[in-house]
Amino acid sequence: MSYRFERYGKTRFWALLCGEELVAVVVYKRGAVELVRRLQAGS
């Protein structure tokens, strides 16, 4: 699986996506990076 993160609309939040599926919305980009790292480590 490949995860990616991008801005969530025109907000300060970040969306974590797996393909086109929304997995999570986080406040900080650093949090999105950490979540991707942990999800990939668990796979």
mmCIF entry with sequence, helices, sheets and N, C-alpha, C, O atoms, coordinates in Angstrom:
data_MODEL
# 
_entry.id   MODEL 
# 
_entity.id                         1 
_entity.type                       polymer 
_entity.pdbx_number_of_molecules   1 
# 
_entity_poly.entity_id                      1 
_entity_poly.type                           'polypeptide(L)' 
_entity_poly.nstd_linkage                   no 
_entity_poly.nstd_monomer                   no 
_entity_poly.pdbx_seq_one_letter_code       MSYRFERYGKTRFWALLCGEELVAVVVYKRGAVELVRRLQAGS 
_entity_poly.pdbx_seq_one_letter_code_can   MSYRFERYGKTRFWALLCGEELVAVVVYKRGAVELVRRLQAGS 
_entity_poly.pdbx_strand_id                 A 
# 
loop_
_entity_poly_seq.entity_id 
_entity_poly_seq.num 
_entity_poly_seq.mon_id 
_entity_poly_seq.hetero 
1 1  MET n 
1 2  SER n 
1 3  TYR n 
1 4  ARG n 
1 5  PHE n 
1 6  GLU n 
1 7  ARG n 
1 8  TYR n 
1 9  GLY n 
1 10 LYS n 
1 11 THR n 
1 12 ARG n 
1 13 PHE n 
1 14 TRP n 
1 15 ALA n 
1 16 LEU n 
1 17 LEU n 
1 18 CYS n 
1 19 GLY n 
1 20 GLU n 
1 21 GLU n 
1 22 LEU n 
1 23 VAL n 
1 24 ALA n 
1 25 VAL n 
1 26 VAL n 
1 27 VAL n 
1 28 TYR n 
1 29 LYS n 
1 30 ARG n 
1 31 GLY n 
1 32 ALA n 
1 33 VAL n 
1 34 GLU n 
1 35 LEU n 
1 36 VAL n 
1 37 ARG n 
1 38 ARG n 
1 39 LEU n 
1 40 GLN n 
1 41 ALA n 
1 42 GLY n 
1 43 SER n 
# 
_struct_asym.id          A 
_struct_asym.entity_id   1 
# 
_struct_conf.conf_type_id            HELX_P 
_struct_conf.id                      HELX_P1 
_struct_conf.pdbx_PDB_helix_id       AA1 
_struct_conf.beg_label_comp_id       LYS 
_struct_conf.beg_label_asym_id       A 
_struct_conf.beg_label_seq_id        29 
_struct_conf.pdbx_beg_PDB_ins_code   ? 
_struct_conf.end_label_comp_id       GLY 
_struct_conf.end_label_asym_id       A 
_struct_conf.end_label_seq_id        42 
_struct_conf.pdbx_end_PDB_ins_code   ? 
_struct_conf.beg_auth_comp_id        LYS 
_struct_conf.beg_auth_asym_id        A 
_struct_conf.beg_auth_seq_id         29 
_struct_conf.end_auth_comp_id        GLY 
_struct_conf.end_auth_asym_id        A 
_struct_conf.end_auth_seq_id         42 
_struct_conf.pdbx_PDB_helix_class    1 
_struct_conf.details                 ? 
_struct_conf.pdbx_PDB_helix_length   14 
# 
_struct_conf_type.id          HELX_P 
_struct_conf_type.criteria    ? 
_struct_conf_type.reference   ? 
# 
_struct_sheet.id               AA1 
_struct_sheet.type             ? 
_struct_sheet.number_strands   3 
_struct_sheet.details          ? 
# 
loop_
_struct_sheet_order.sheet_id 
_struct_sheet_order.range_id_1 
_struct_sheet_order.range_id_2 
_struct_sheet_order.offset 
_struct_sheet_order.sense 
AA1 1 2 ? anti-parallel 
AA1 2 3 ? anti-parallel 
# 
loop_
_struct_sheet_range.sheet_id 
_struct_sheet_range.id 
_struct_sheet_range.beg_label_comp_id 
_struct_sheet_range.beg_label_asym_id 
_struct_sheet_range.beg_label_seq_id 
_struct_sheet_range.pdbx_beg_PDB_ins_code 
_struct_sheet_range.end_label_comp_id 
_struct_sheet_range.end_label_asym_id 
_struct_sheet_range.end_label_seq_id 
_struct_sheet_range.pdbx_end_PDB_ins_code 
_struct_sheet_range.beg_auth_comp_id 
_struct_sheet_range.beg_auth_asym_id 
_struct_sheet_range.beg_auth_seq_id 
_struct_sheet_range.end_auth_comp_id 
_struct_sheet_range.end_auth_asym_id 
_struct_sheet_range.end_auth_seq_id 
AA1 1 TYR A 3  ? ARG A 7  ? TYR A 3  ARG A 7  
AA1 2 TRP A 14 ? CYS A 18 ? TRP A 14 CYS A 18 
AA1 3 GLU A 21 ? VAL A 26 ? GLU A 21 VAL A 26 
# 
loop_
_atom_site.group_PDB 
_atom_site.id 
_atom_site.type_symbol 
_atom_site.label_atom_id 
_atom_site.label_alt_id 
_atom_site.label_comp_id 
_atom_site.label_asym_id 
_atom_site.label_entity_id 
_atom_site.label_seq_id 
_atom_site.pdbx_PDB_ins_code 
_atom_site.Cartn_x 
_atom_site.Cartn_y 
_atom_site.Cartn_z 
_atom_site.occupancy 
_atom_site.B_iso_or_equiv 
_atom_site.pdbx_formal_charge 
_atom_site.auth_seq_id 
_atom_site.auth_comp_id 
_atom_site.auth_asym_id 
_atom_site.auth_atom_id 
_atom_site.pdbx_PDB_model_num 
ATOM 1   N N  . MET A 1 1  ? 0.833  -1.184 0.000  1.00 0.00 ? 1  MET A N  1 
ATOM 2   C CA . MET A 1 1  ? 0.000  0.000  0.000  1.00 0.00 ? 1  MET A CA 1 
ATOM 3   C C  . MET A 1 1  ? 0.874  1.241  0.000  1.00 0.00 ? 1  MET A C  1 
ATOM 4   O O  . MET A 1 1  ? 1.931  1.279  0.629  1.00 0.00 ? 1  MET A O  1 
ATOM 5   N N  . SER A 1 2  ? 0.426  2.222  -0.695 1.00 0.00 ? 2  SER A N  1 
ATOM 6   C CA . SER A 1 2  ? 1.167  3.478  -0.680 1.00 0.00 ? 2  SER A CA 1 
ATOM 7   C C  . SER A 1 2  ? 0.285  4.559  -0.049 1.00 0.00 ? 2  SER A C  1 
ATOM 8   O O  . SER A 1 2  ? -0.852 4.778  -0.468 1.00 0.00 ? 2  SER A O  1 
ATOM 9   N N  . TYR A 1 3  ? 0.821  5.210  0.937  1.00 0.00 ? 3  TYR A N  1 
ATOM 10  C CA . TYR A 1 3  ? 0.133  6.287  1.621  1.00 0.00 ? 3  TYR A CA 1 
ATOM 11  C C  . TYR A 1 3  ? 0.697  7.615  1.144  1.00 0.00 ? 3  TYR A C  1 
ATOM 12  O O  . TYR A 1 3  ? 1.865  7.717  0.768  1.00 0.00 ? 3  TYR A O  1 
ATOM 13  N N  . ARG A 1 4  ? -0.144 8.615  1.166  1.00 0.00 ? 4  ARG A N  1 
ATOM 14  C CA . ARG A 1 4  ? 0.318  9.956  0.829  1.00 0.00 ? 4  ARG A CA 1 
ATOM 15  C C  . ARG A 1 4  ? -0.474 10.938 1.664  1.00 0.00 ? 4  ARG A C  1 
ATOM 16  O O  . ARG A 1 4  ? -1.557 10.619 2.154  1.00 0.00 ? 4  ARG A O  1 
ATOM 17  N N  . PHE A 1 5  ? 0.061  12.120 1.824  1.00 0.00 ? 5  PHE A N  1 
ATOM 18  C CA . PHE A 1 5  ? -0.651 13.153 2.562  1.00 0.00 ? 5  PHE A CA 1 
ATOM 19  C C  . PHE A 1 5  ? -0.657 14.424 1.740  1.00 0.00 ? 5  PHE A C  1 
ATOM 20  O O  . PHE A 1 5  ? 0.267  14.710 0.978  1.00 0.00 ? 5  PHE A O  1 
ATOM 21  N N  . GLU A 1 6  ? -1.724 15.172 1.921  1.00 0.00 ? 6  GLU A N  1 
ATOM 22  C CA . GLU A 1 6  ? -1.891 16.441 1.209  1.00 0.00 ? 6  GLU A CA 1 
ATOM 23  C C  . GLU A 1 6  ? -2.783 17.340 2.045  1.00 0.00 ? 6  GLU A C  1 
ATOM 24  O O  . GLU A 1 6  ? -3.431 16.890 2.990  1.00 0.00 ? 6  GLU A O  1 
ATOM 25  N N  . ARG A 1 7  ? -2.807 18.601 1.691  1.00 0.00 ? 7  ARG A N  1 
ATOM 26  C CA . ARG A 1 7  ? -3.662 19.542 2.406  1.00 0.00 ? 7  ARG A CA 1 
ATOM 27  C C  . ARG A 1 7  ? -5.113 19.072 2.329  1.00 0.00 ? 7  ARG A C  1 
ATOM 28  O O  . ARG A 1 7  ? -5.557 18.559 1.302  1.00 0.00 ? 7  ARG A O  1 
ATOM 29  N N  . TYR A 1 8  ? -5.828 19.251 3.409  1.00 0.00 ? 8  TYR A N  1 
ATOM 30  C CA . TYR A 1 8  ? -7.241 18.883 3.470  1.00 0.00 ? 8  TYR A CA 1 
ATOM 31  C C  . TYR A 1 8  ? -8.059 20.114 3.124  1.00 0.00 ? 8  TYR A C  1 
ATOM 32  O O  . TYR A 1 8  ? -8.365 20.945 3.980  1.00 0.00 ? 8  TYR A O  1 
ATOM 33  N N  . GLY A 1 9  ? -8.400 20.209 1.858  1.00 0.00 ? 9  GLY A N  1 
ATOM 34  C CA . GLY A 1 9  ? -9.134 21.385 1.385  1.00 0.00 ? 9  GLY A CA 1 
ATOM 35  C C  . GLY A 1 9  ? -8.280 22.632 1.517  1.00 0.00 ? 9  GLY A C  1 
ATOM 36  O O  . GLY A 1 9  ? -7.076 22.609 1.261  1.00 0.00 ? 9  GLY A O  1 
ATOM 37  N N  . LYS A 1 10 ? -8.917 23.718 1.917  1.00 0.00 ? 10 LYS A N  1 
ATOM 38  C CA . LYS A 1 10 ? -8.186 24.975 2.120  1.00 0.00 ? 10 LYS A CA 1 
ATOM 39  C C  . LYS A 1 10 ? -8.057 25.262 3.611  1.00 0.00 ? 10 LYS A C  1 
ATOM 40  O O  . LYS A 1 10 ? -8.229 26.393 4.066  1.00 0.00 ? 10 LYS A O  1 
ATOM 41  N N  . THR A 1 11 ? -7.747 24.200 4.360  1.00 0.00 ? 11 THR A N  1 
ATOM 42  C CA . THR A 1 11 ? -7.603 24.331 5.807  1.00 0.00 ? 11 THR A CA 1 
ATOM 43  C C  . THR A 1 11 ? -6.141 24.148 6.188  1.00 0.00 ? 11 THR A C  1 
ATOM 44  O O  . THR A 1 11 ? -5.281 23.950 5.330  1.00 0.00 ? 11 THR A O  1 
ATOM 45  N N  . ARG A 1 12 ? -5.875 24.219 7.491  1.00 0.00 ? 12 ARG A N  1 
ATOM 46  C CA . ARG A 1 12 ? -4.518 23.983 7.970  1.00 0.00 ? 12 ARG A CA 1 
ATOM 47  C C  . ARG A 1 12 ? -4.280 22.504 8.245  1.00 0.00 ? 12 ARG A C  1 
ATOM 48  O O  . ARG A 1 12 ? -3.185 22.116 8.654  1.00 0.00 ? 12 ARG A O  1 
ATOM 49  N N  . PHE A 1 13 ? -5.304 21.672 8.021  1.00 0.00 ? 13 PHE A N  1 
ATOM 50  C CA . PHE A 1 13 ? -5.218 20.256 8.311  1.00 0.00 ? 13 PHE A CA 1 
ATOM 51  C C  . PHE A 1 13 ? -4.601 19.481 7.155  1.00 0.00 ? 13 PHE A C  1 
ATOM 52  O O  . PHE A 1 13 ? -4.540 19.970 6.027  1.00 0.00 ? 13 PHE A O  1 
ATOM 53  N N  . TRP A 1 14 ? -4.146 18.265 7.447  1.00 0.00 ? 14 TRP A N  1 
ATOM 54  C CA . TRP A 1 14 ? -3.537 17.378 6.467  1.00 0.00 ? 14 TRP A CA 1 
ATOM 55  C C  . TRP A 1 14 ? -4.338 16.088 6.372  1.00 0.00 ? 14 TRP A C  1 
ATOM 56  O O  . TRP A 1 14 ? -4.715 15.515 7.395  1.00 0.00 ? 14 TRP A O  1 
ATOM 57  N N  . ALA A 1 15 ? -4.596 15.635 5.173  1.00 0.00 ? 15 ALA A N  1 
ATOM 58  C CA . ALA A 1 15 ? -5.317 14.391 4.949  1.00 0.00 ? 15 ALA A CA 1 
ATOM 59  C C  . ALA A 1 15 ? -4.316 13.291 4.610  1.00 0.00 ? 15 ALA A C  1 
ATOM 60  O O  . ALA A 1 15 ? -3.408 13.488 3.802  1.00 0.00 ? 15 ALA A O  1 
ATOM 61  N N  . LEU A 1 16 ? -4.494 12.143 5.234  1.00 0.00 ? 16 LEU A N  1 
ATOM 62  C CA . LEU A 1 16 ? -3.692 10.962 4.931  1.00 0.00 ? 16 LEU A CA 1 
ATOM 63  C C  . LEU A 1 16 ? -4.555 10.046 4.076  1.00 0.00 ? 16 LEU A C  1 
ATOM 64  O O  . LEU A 1 16 ? -5.644 9.643  4.484  1.00 0.00 ? 16 LEU A O  1 
ATOM 65  N N  . LEU A 1 17 ? -4.060 9.725  2.895  1.00 0.00 ? 17 LEU A N  1 
ATOM 66  C CA . LEU A 1 17 ? -4.825 8.934  1.938  1.00 0.00 ? 17 LEU A CA 1 
ATOM 67  C C  . LEU A 1 17 ? -4.092 7.656  1.573  1.00 0.00 ? 17 LEU A C  1 
ATOM 68  O O  . LEU A 1 17 ? -2.864 7.617  1.504  1.00 0.00 ? 17 LEU A O  1 
ATOM 69  N N  . CYS A 1 18 ? -4.879 6.611  1.339  1.00 0.00 ? 18 CYS A N  1 
ATOM 70  C CA . CYS A 1 18 ? -4.368 5.354  0.800  1.00 0.00 ? 18 CYS A CA 1 
ATOM 71  C C  . CYS A 1 18 ? -5.088 5.178  -0.531 1.00 0.00 ? 18 CYS A C  1 
ATOM 72  O O  . CYS A 1 18 ? -6.259 4.802  -0.569 1.00 0.00 ? 18 CYS A O  1 
ATOM 73  N N  . GLY A 1 19 ? -4.385 5.451  -1.610 1.00 0.00 ? 19 GLY A N  1 
ATOM 74  C CA . GLY A 1 19 ? -5.055 5.518  -2.909 1.00 0.00 ? 19 GLY A CA 1 
ATOM 75  C C  . GLY A 1 19 ? -5.957 6.737  -2.902 1.00 0.00 ? 19 GLY A C  1 
ATOM 76  O O  . GLY A 1 19 ? -5.485 7.861  -2.728 1.00 0.00 ? 19 GLY A O  1 
ATOM 77  N N  . GLU A 1 20 ? -7.258 6.523  -3.091 1.00 0.00 ? 20 GLU A N  1 
ATOM 78  C CA . GLU A 1 20 ? -8.224 7.617  -3.028 1.00 0.00 ? 20 GLU A CA 1 
ATOM 79  C C  . GLU A 1 20 ? -9.032 7.578  -1.735 1.00 0.00 ? 20 GLU A C  1 
ATOM 80  O O  . GLU A 1 20 ? -9.927 8.402  -1.543 1.00 0.00 ? 20 GLU A O  1 
ATOM 81  N N  . GLU A 1 21 ? -8.727 6.629  -0.846 1.00 0.00 ? 21 GLU A N  1 
ATOM 82  C CA . GLU A 1 21 ? -9.472 6.472  0.399  1.00 0.00 ? 21 GLU A CA 1 
ATOM 83  C C  . GLU A 1 21 ? -8.860 7.317  1.515  1.00 0.00 ? 21 GLU A C  1 
ATOM 84  O O  . GLU A 1 21 ? -7.657 7.256  1.769  1.00 0.00 ? 21 GLU A O  1 
ATOM 85  N N  . LEU A 1 22 ? -9.701 8.097  2.169  1.00 0.00 ? 22 LEU A N  1 
ATOM 86  C CA . LEU A 1 22 ? -9.266 8.924  3.286  1.00 0.00 ? 22 LEU A CA 1 
ATOM 87  C C  . LEU A 1 22 ? -9.069 8.036  4.512  1.00 0.00 ? 22 LEU A C  1 
ATOM 88  O O  . LEU A 1 22 ? -9.987 7.328  4.925  1.00 0.00 ? 22 LEU A O  1 
ATOM 89  N N  . VAL A 1 23 ? -7.878 8.074  5.086  1.00 0.00 ? 23 VAL A N  1 
ATOM 90  C CA . VAL A 1 23 ? -7.553 7.264  6.257  1.00 0.00 ? 23 VAL A CA 1 
ATOM 91  C C  . VAL A 1 23 ? -7.666 8.106  7.529  1.00 0.00 ? 23 VAL A C  1 
ATOM 92  O O  . VAL A 1 23 ? -8.233 7.651  8.523  1.00 0.00 ? 23 VAL A O  1 
ATOM 93  N N  . ALA A 1 24 ? -7.132 9.326  7.506  1.00 0.00 ? 24 ALA A N  1 
ATOM 94  C CA . ALA A 1 24 ? -7.150 10.180 8.689  1.00 0.00 ? 24 ALA A CA 1 
ATOM 95  C C  . ALA A 1 24 ? -6.956 11.628 8.282  1.00 0.00 ? 24 ALA A C  1 
ATOM 96  O O  . ALA A 1 24 ? -6.455 11.932 7.199  1.00 0.00 ? 24 ALA A O  1 
ATOM 97  N N  . VAL A 1 25 ? -7.363 12.509 9.176  1.00 0.00 ? 25 VAL A N  1 
ATOM 98  C CA . VAL A 1 25 ? -7.101 13.941 9.032  1.00 0.00 ? 25 VAL A CA 1 
ATOM 99  C C  . VAL A 1 25 ? -6.366 14.363 10.295 1.00 0.00 ? 25 VAL A C  1 
ATOM 100 O O  . VAL A 1 25 ? -6.840 14.132 11.408 1.00 0.00 ? 25 VAL A O  1 
ATOM 101 N N  . VAL A 1 26 ? -5.217 14.975 10.116 1.00 0.00 ? 26 VAL A N  1 
ATOM 102 C CA . VAL A 1 26 ? -4.397 15.400 11.259 1.00 0.00 ? 26 VAL A CA 1 
ATOM 103 C C  . VAL A 1 26 ? -4.131 16.898 11.171 1.00 0.00 ? 26 VAL A C  1 
ATOM 104 O O  . VAL A 1 26 ? -4.273 17.511 10.113 1.00 0.00 ? 26 VAL A O  1 
ATOM 105 N N  . VAL A 1 27 ? -3.746 17.465 12.292 1.00 0.00 ? 27 VAL A N  1 
ATOM 106 C CA . VAL A 1 27 ? -3.534 18.909 12.354 1.00 0.00 ? 27 VAL A CA 1 
ATOM 107 C C  . VAL A 1 27 ? -2.184 19.304 11.769 1.00 0.00 ? 27 VAL A C  1 
ATOM 108 O O  . VAL A 1 27 ? -2.091 20.277 11.021 1.00 0.00 ? 27 VAL A O  1 
ATOM 109 N N  . TYR A 1 28 ? -1.132 18.550 12.109 1.00 0.00 ? 28 TYR A N  1 
ATOM 110 C CA . TYR A 1 28 ? 0.204  18.938 11.704 1.00 0.00 ? 28 TYR A CA 1 
ATOM 111 C C  . TYR A 1 28 ? 0.778  18.014 10.641 1.00 0.00 ? 28 TYR A C  1 
ATOM 112 O O  . TYR A 1 28 ? 0.533  16.808 10.661 1.00 0.00 ? 28 TYR A O  1 
ATOM 113 N N  . LYS A 1 29 ? 1.533  18.572 9.722  1.00 0.00 ? 29 LYS A N  1 
ATOM 114 C CA . LYS A 1 29 ? 2.195  17.779 8.686  1.00 0.00 ? 29 LYS A CA 1 
ATOM 115 C C  . LYS A 1 29 ? 3.138  16.768 9.323  1.00 0.00 ? 29 LYS A C  1 
ATOM 116 O O  . LYS A 1 29 ? 3.255  15.636 8.852  1.00 0.00 ? 29 LYS A O  1 
ATOM 117 N N  . ARG A 1 30 ? 3.805  17.175 10.385 1.00 0.00 ? 30 ARG A N  1 
ATOM 118 C CA . ARG A 1 30 ? 4.710  16.262 11.089 1.00 0.00 ? 30 ARG A CA 1 
ATOM 119 C C  . ARG A 1 30 ? 3.949  15.029 11.609 1.00 0.00 ? 30 ARG A C  1 
ATOM 120 O O  . ARG A 1 30 ? 4.473  13.915 11.593 1.00 0.00 ? 30 ARG A O  1 
ATOM 121 N N  . GLY A 1 31 ? 2.731  15.242 12.060 1.00 0.00 ? 31 GLY A N  1 
ATOM 122 C CA . GLY A 1 31 ? 1.891  14.135 12.510 1.00 0.00 ? 31 GLY A CA 1 
ATOM 123 C C  . GLY A 1 31 ? 1.519  13.210 11.367 1.00 0.00 ? 31 GLY A C  1 
ATOM 124 O O  . GLY A 1 31 ? 1.465  11.993 11.548 1.00 0.00 ? 31 GLY A O  1 
ATOM 125 N N  . ALA A 1 32 ? 1.260  13.769 10.191 1.00 0.00 ? 32 ALA A N  1 
ATOM 126 C CA . ALA A 1 32 ? 0.939  12.955 9.021  1.00 0.00 ? 32 ALA A CA 1 
ATOM 127 C C  . ALA A 1 32 ? 2.134  12.108 8.611  1.00 0.00 ? 32 ALA A C  1 
ATOM 128 O O  . ALA A 1 32 ? 1.984  10.935 8.267  1.00 0.00 ? 32 ALA A O  1 
ATOM 129 N N  . VAL A 1 33 ? 3.311  12.699 8.649  1.00 0.00 ? 33 VAL A N  1 
ATOM 130 C CA . VAL A 1 33 ? 4.532  11.965 8.296  1.00 0.00 ? 33 VAL A CA 1 
ATOM 131 C C  . VAL A 1 33 ? 4.745  10.807 9.277  1.00 0.00 ? 33 VAL A C  1 
ATOM 132 O O  . VAL A 1 33 ? 5.088  9.700  8.863  1.00 0.00 ? 33 VAL A O  1 
ATOM 133 N N  . GLU A 1 34 ? 4.545  11.058 10.558 1.00 0.00 ? 34 GLU A N  1 
ATOM 134 C CA . GLU A 1 34 ? 4.719  10.020 11.583 1.00 0.00 ? 34 GLU A CA 1 
ATOM 135 C C  . GLU A 1 34 ? 3.684  8.915  11.423 1.00 0.00 ? 34 GLU A C  1 
ATOM 136 O O  . GLU A 1 34 ? 4.010  7.739  11.590 1.00 0.00 ? 34 GLU A O  1 
ATOM 137 N N  . LEU A 1 35 ? 2.460  9.264  11.109 1.00 0.00 ? 35 LEU A N  1 
ATOM 138 C CA . LEU A 1 35 ? 1.414  8.268  10.916 1.00 0.00 ? 35 LEU A CA 1 
ATOM 139 C C  . LEU A 1 35 ? 1.717  7.375  9.719  1.00 0.00 ? 35 LEU A C  1 
ATOM 140 O O  . LEU A 1 35 ? 1.513  6.163  9.787  1.00 0.00 ? 35 LEU A O  1 
ATOM 141 N N  . VAL A 1 36 ? 2.195  7.949  8.639  1.00 0.00 ? 36 VAL A N  1 
ATOM 142 C CA . VAL A 1 36 ? 2.598  7.159  7.469  1.00 0.00 ? 36 VAL A CA 1 
ATOM 143 C C  . VAL A 1 36 ? 3.731  6.207  7.854  1.00 0.00 ? 36 VAL A C  1 
ATOM 144 O O  . VAL A 1 36 ? 3.715  5.035  7.478  1.00 0.00 ? 36 VAL A O  1 
ATOM 145 N N  . ARG A 1 37 ? 4.696  6.702  8.590  1.00 0.00 ? 37 ARG A N  1 
ATOM 146 C CA . ARG A 1 37 ? 5.816  5.859  9.013  1.00 0.00 ? 37 ARG A CA 1 
ATOM 147 C C  . ARG A 1 37 ? 5.335  4.667  9.843  1.00 0.00 ? 37 ARG A C  1 
ATOM 148 O O  . ARG A 1 37 ? 5.777  3.538  9.630  1.00 0.00 ? 37 ARG A O  1 
ATOM 149 N N  . ARG A 1 38 ? 4.440  4.921  10.777 1.00 0.00 ? 38 ARG A N  1 
ATOM 150 C CA . ARG A 1 38 ? 3.939  3.843  11.643 1.00 0.00 ? 38 ARG A CA 1 
ATOM 151 C C  . ARG A 1 38 ? 3.072  2.852  10.881 1.00 0.00 ? 38 ARG A C  1 
ATOM 152 O O  . ARG A 1 38 ? 3.147  1.648  11.127 1.00 0.00 ? 38 ARG A O  1 
ATOM 153 N N  . LEU A 1 39 ? 2.251  3.343  9.959  1.00 0.00 ? 39 LEU A N  1 
ATOM 154 C CA . LEU A 1 39 ? 1.420  2.435  9.170  1.00 0.00 ? 39 LEU A CA 1 
ATOM 155 C C  . LEU A 1 39 ? 2.274  1.544  8.275  1.00 0.00 ? 39 LEU A C  1 
ATOM 156 O O  . LEU A 1 39 ? 1.984  0.357  8.130  1.00 0.00 ? 39 LEU A O  1 
ATOM 157 N N  . GLN A 1 40 ? 3.309  2.093  7.681  1.00 0.00 ? 40 GLN A N  1 
ATOM 158 C CA . GLN A 1 40 ? 4.182  1.312  6.820  1.00 0.00 ? 40 GLN A CA 1 
ATOM 159 C C  . GLN A 1 40 ? 5.005  0.315  7.618  1.00 0.00 ? 40 GLN A C  1 
ATOM 160 O O  . GLN A 1 40 ? 5.309  -0.769 7.122  1.00 0.00 ? 40 GLN A O  1 
ATOM 161 N N  . ALA A 1 41 ? 5.369  0.660  8.839  1.00 0.00 ? 41 ALA A N  1 
ATOM 162 C CA . ALA A 1 41 ? 6.136  -0.253 9.695  1.00 0.00 ? 41 ALA A CA 1 
ATOM 163 C C  . ALA A 1 41 ? 5.277  -1.436 10.126 1.00 0.00 ? 41 ALA A C  1 
ATOM 164 O O  . ALA A 1 41 ? 5.787  -2.541 10.312 1.00 0.00 ? 41 ALA A O  1 
ATOM 165 N N  . GLY A 1 42 ? 3.988  -1.210 10.284 1.00 0.00 ? 42 GLY A N  1 
ATOM 166 C CA . GLY A 1 42 ? 3.077  -2.277 10.697 1.00 0.00 ? 42 GLY A CA 1 
ATOM 167 C C  . GLY A 1 42 ? 2.659  -3.209 9.575  1.00 0.00 ? 42 GLY A C  1 
ATOM 168 O O  . GLY A 1 42 ? 2.095  -4.272 9.834  1.00 0.00 ? 42 GLY A O  1 
ATOM 169 N N  . SER A 1 43 ? 2.923  -2.834 8.353  1.00 0.00 ? 43 SER A N  1 
ATOM 170 C CA . SER A 1 43 ? 2.513  -3.640 7.184  1.00 0.00 ? 43 SER A CA 1 
ATOM 171 C C  . SER A 1 43 ? 3.467  -4.770 6.905  1.00 0.00 ? 43 SER A C  1 
ATOM 172 O O  . SER A 1 43 ? 3.260  -5.532 5.960  1.00 0.00 ? 43 SER A O  1 
# 
